[in-house]
């Protein structure tokens, strides 16, 4: 059997956790996840806690939201970001099974 690169041969969980692990591959995103594990925050509050520009933090939030590790709730005029506890726990459990 030859080497395959198709993701069709992997489970949905395996594909999901690989995307989440890739998103968590940046130290700023790890730091953001740590902040959000403590409480929900606006982008500005996250910016105040990190040595990054607002646009950079927004991009990191976008990446984490895309893989469903965080949620965004619009409370005009702000957006409140929070940890998606269900998906985070699933991600954590799968990693624990592997390691």
Steps between C-alpha positions, in 0.01 A plus 500: 500500500639840402525819697179697507447868572121500478320599816217264399679221686473670840216540747317827545652529850852445365452769236344742748769459764776539238351835391466609861856394580622701201310806626653452845847488342562869567600620850270804475203271448602288796515820708159611372353161589645530849340844544165376374514196727483743791219726371328634190664808352473756223775530241611828664533329839713229342715763325560670836631171639737424214787672318318482167318743276121487486505378140733213593282394793193516273669268252588252776142511627376433148720190476384364836137569413537325163592174675223546757725528805351839587162664456415860420183664626406840364391742772487823305727678455742229622566135442560284806730202447479191717642152511279243331518263796342204322739509204799586717427200725462273198831629360668447835358148540618391155849635569506318835407174324792546260757604758 
